[in-house]
Amino acid sequence: MYDLGDSQDENDNVIVKDPTRSWWEPYFVKKTKDGDKGFECIITGKQGRKCEIFRKSKDGGTQTLFNHLRKDHQTIYDKVTSAKTNQASSILSPPAKRQQTLELKGYHYYSDTVLPREANKIKTKQKTFLEGKFFAGTSDGWSHDMVSLLSMTVQQRQSDFSLSKEVLMCQPLESNHTAEYLAKIVENYFGEMGLLIDQVLAIVRDDAKNMIALCDCLKIES
């Protein structure tokens, strides 16, 4: 439906909005004449007389009405075409959503705030998981030109015999990978966590000589 005027006078530019009506209703009425169905024009012209032109419509369409307005009632025709154009524009071009501005944090925020905060959460979880309990471990070293790491994963059998796992540590190595140096890394981290080396029942390791010597230094079966 199109938002057009109720006035039947083509010289009357006042448009009364009525969204419940079809665009042609202010200007035409359905009528049957001589057995033919169509529309009769009820627009009042300059002489104060109604147009009363009858236009057949075999398929019930309204194209003949547009043609009549374009030929005999230019003012009304302009109203109709303008309303059509405005409606099409509103459908094809919906109002744009207001763009939300997202303020991105700098890398210092993540390195100095987010990462330490998340690391503390993990450490708290680890302490709760291991405090006052015995567990087994799996330890391995990883070397690269830029950085080397020593990791330890711990496993613990629960009361229902399910196996729980936790990555306990992954520490950077900044010196030669001797057994004594590796043992110091492990002991320092256990001290930070409030854990005892005696809580480790056994460690699974590879055949690297420094890993064998590490377990000997810590007096842990491997």
MITORDO-866164 format. One record per residue (C-alpha): residue number from 1; chain; x, y, z. Coordinates in pm, whole numbers, plus 50000, padded with zeros to 5 digits. Layout:
N
SITE    nr   kette       X       Y       Z
SITE   NUM       A       X       Y       Z
...
END
This chain:
222
SITE    nr   kette       X       Y       Z
SITE     1       A   50000   50000   50000
SITE     2       A   50117   50354   49926
SITE     3       A   50082   50660   50145
SITE     4       A   49876   50898   49929
SITE     5       A   49611   51163   49977
SITE     6       A   49238   51117   50033
SITE     7       A   49153   51429   49834
SITE     8       A   48984   51370   49501
SITE     9       A   49080   51715   49368
SITE    10       A   49397   51698   49159
SITE    11       A   49469   52062   49250
SITE    12       A   49449   51989   49624
SITE    13       A   49802   51918   49750
SITE    14       A   49699   51826   50108
SITE    15       A   49773   51458   50166
SITE    16       A   49574   51278   50436
SITE    17       A   49763   50963   50539
SITE    18       A   49570   50638   50558
SITE    19       A   49796   50326   50549
SITE    20       A   49495   50091   50543
SITE    21       A   49396   50190   50189
SITE    22       A   49539   50092   49852
SITE    23       A   49702   50369   49651
SITE    24       A   49416   50388   49398
SITE    25       A   49125   50408   49646
SITE    26       A   49119   50791   49678
SITE    27       A   49091   50823   49299
SITE    28       A   48900   50520   49165
SITE    29       A   48615   50287   49261
SITE    30       A   48565   49931   49144
SITE    31       A   48271   49903   48911
SITE    32       A   48106   49667   48665
SITE    33       A   47984   49832   48347
SITE    34       A   47812   49651   48061
SITE    35       A   47933   49323   48208
SITE    36       A   48296   49439   48219
SITE    37       A   48481   49473   48550
SITE    38       A   48704   49770   48597
SITE    39       A   48757   50100   48774
SITE    40       A   48581   50435   48745
SITE    41       A   48777   50754   48803
SITE    42       A   48624   50980   49072
SITE    43       A   48877   51263   49055
SITE    44       A   48713   51606   49050
SITE    45       A   48855   51823   48773
SITE    46       A   48896   52197   48735
SITE    47       A   48536   52244   48626
SITE    48       A   48407   52082   48945
SITE    49       A   48296   51770   48763
SITE    50       A   48406   51414   48828
SITE    51       A   48610   51246   48560
SITE    52       A   48397   50926   48560
SITE    53       A   48620   50765   48297
SITE    54       A   48583   50385   48312
SITE    55       A   48888   50167   48265
SITE    56       A   48854   49793   48213
SITE    57       A   49078   49560   48409
SITE    58       A   49063   49202   48282
SITE    59       A   49323   49064   48523
SITE    60       A   49242   49288   48820
SITE    61       A   49566   49482   48772
SITE    62       A   49604   49856   48808
SITE    63       A   49837   49941   48519
SITE    64       A   49551   50097   48323
SITE    65       A   49489   50329   48619
SITE    66       A   49848   50451   48610
SITE    67       A   49819   50512   48238
SITE    68       A   49499   50715   48292
SITE    69       A   49658   50929   48564
SITE    70       A   49966   50996   48352
SITE    71       A   49752   51106   48057
SITE    72       A   49469   51301   48224
SITE    73       A   49568   51382   48584
SITE    74       A   49936   51473   48592
SITE    75       A   49927   51620   48944
SITE    76       A   49782   51302   49093
SITE    77       A   50017   51089   48885
SITE    78       A   50317   51278   49029
SITE    79       A   50190   51206   49383
SITE    80       A   50155   50835   49308
SITE    81       A   50498   50792   49147
SITE    82       A   50665   50997   49422
SITE    83       A   50511   50775   49690
SITE    84       A   50627   50463   49506
SITE    85       A   50982   50594   49478
SITE    86       A   51001   50689   49847
SITE    87       A   50870   50350   49957
SITE    88       A   51119   50161   49737
SITE    89       A   51406   50372   49871
SITE    90       A   51313   50298   50233
SITE    91       A   51306   49923   50160
SITE    92       A   51631   49911   49963
SITE    93       A   51820   50148   50192
SITE    94       A   51741   50063   50555
SITE    95       A   51881   50300   50815
SITE    96       A   52244   50228   50888
SITE    97       A   52329   50095   51231
SITE    98       A   52545   50317   51442
SITE    99       A   52899   50185   51436
SITE   100       A   53032   50093   51775
SITE   101       A   53382   50210   51856
SITE   102       A   53602   49946   52016
SITE   103       A   53902   50071   52209
SITE   104       A   54187   49824   52169
SITE   105       A   54437   49780   52450
SITE   106       A   54811   49807   52389
SITE   107       A   55044   49509   52427
SITE   108       A   55166   49639   52765
SITE   109       A   54815   49588   52904
SITE   110       A   54822   49221   52808
SITE   111       A   55184   49153   52907
SITE   112       A   55173   49346   53236
SITE   113       A   54812   49291   53345
SITE   114       A   54626   49013   53166
SITE   115       A   54897   48746   53152
SITE   116       A   55005   48778   53519
SITE   117       A   54640   48775   53628
SITE   118       A   54565   48459   53431
SITE   119       A   54888   48296   53551
SITE   120       A   54787   48356   53914
SITE   121       A   54449   48193   53847
SITE   122       A   54625   47884   53709
SITE   123       A   54866   47868   54004
SITE   124       A   54578   47888   54251
SITE   125       A   54407   47599   54073
SITE   126       A   54730   47396   54077
SITE   127       A   54780   47450   54450
SITE   128       A   54427   47331   54523
SITE   129       A   54484   47028   54299
SITE   130       A   54816   46920   54455
SITE   131       A   54839   47059   54808
SITE   132       A   54915   46784   55061
SITE   133       A   54884   46507   54800
SITE   134       A   55119   46265   54628
SITE   135       A   55143   46259   54249
SITE   136       A   55349   46131   53957
SITE   137       A   55511   46350   53695
SITE   138       A   55626   46358   53333
SITE   139       A   55914   46591   53257
SITE   140       A   56090   46686   52935
SITE   141       A   56315   46955   52795
SITE   142       A   56269   47151   52473
SITE   143       A   56549   47343   52304
SITE   144       A   56555   47607   52033
SITE   145       A   56802   47867   51912
SITE   146       A   56599   48144   52077
SITE   147       A   56462   47980   52392
SITE   148       A   56472   47652   52585
SITE   149       A   56206   47519   52823
SITE   150       A   56169   47258   53095
SITE   151       A   55819   47124   53147
SITE   152       A   55649   46901   53402
SITE   153       A   55302   46750   53381
SITE   154       A   55160   46582   53693
SITE   155       A   54906   46301   53719
SITE   156       A   54700   46196   54017
SITE   157       A   54457   45911   54076
SITE   158       A   54129   46031   54230
SITE   159       A   53912   45849   54487
SITE   160       A   53691   45717   54206
SITE   161       A   54006   45589   54027
SITE   162       A   53977   45849   53751
SITE   163       A   54303   46005   53632
SITE   164       A   54350   46381   53672
SITE   165       A   54621   46570   53485
SITE   166       A   54765   46916   53521
SITE   167       A   55048   47105   53352
SITE   168       A   55249   47209   53656
SITE   169       A   55531   47410   53503
SITE   170       A   55697   47521   53183
SITE   171       A   56003   47721   53283
SITE   172       A   56255   47898   53056
SITE   173       A   56615   47780   53078
SITE   174       A   56873   48059   53072
SITE   175       A   57189   47861   53144
SITE   176       A   57358   47535   53048
SITE   177       A   57121   47242   53082
SITE   178       A   57313   47061   53352
SITE   179       A   57132   46834   53597
SITE   180       A   57218   47067   53886
SITE   181       A   57075   47369   53705
SITE   182       A   56756   47182   53608
SITE   183       A   56714   47058   53966
SITE   184       A   56740   47416   54092
SITE   185       A   56466   47525   53847
SITE   186       A   56232   47251   53974
SITE   187       A   56306   47316   54343
SITE   188       A   56250   47691   54309
SITE   189       A   55917   47643   54133
SITE   190       A   55799   47389   54391
SITE   191       A   55893   47639   54660
SITE   192       A   55681   47911   54493
SITE   193       A   55386   47672   54480
SITE   194       A   55422   47556   54839
SITE   195       A   55490   47199   54725
SITE   196       A   55751   46947   54840
SITE   197       A   55974   46737   54618
SITE   198       A   55881   46438   54836
SITE   199       A   55524   46461   54702
SITE   200       A   55651   46338   54362
SITE   201       A   55639   45957   54368
SITE   202       A   55797   45903   54025
SITE   203       A   55882   46082   53701
SITE   204       A   55850   45957   53344
SITE   205       A   56139   46093   53132
SITE   206       A   56334   46031   52815
SITE   207       A   56688   45887   52796
SITE   208       A   56869   46223   52791
SITE   209       A   57165   46209   53029
SITE   210       A   57076   46539   53197
SITE   211       A   56718   46420   53261
SITE   212       A   56847   46097   53418
SITE   213       A   57085   46300   53633
SITE   214       A   56804   46546   53722
SITE   215       A   56593   46269   53876
SITE   216       A   56899   46144   54065
SITE   217       A   56963   46494   54202
SITE   218       A   56601   46523   54319
SITE   219       A   56608   46163   54451
SITE   220       A   56294   46078   54255
SITE   221       A   56238   45737   54102
SITE   222       A   56225   45749   53722
END
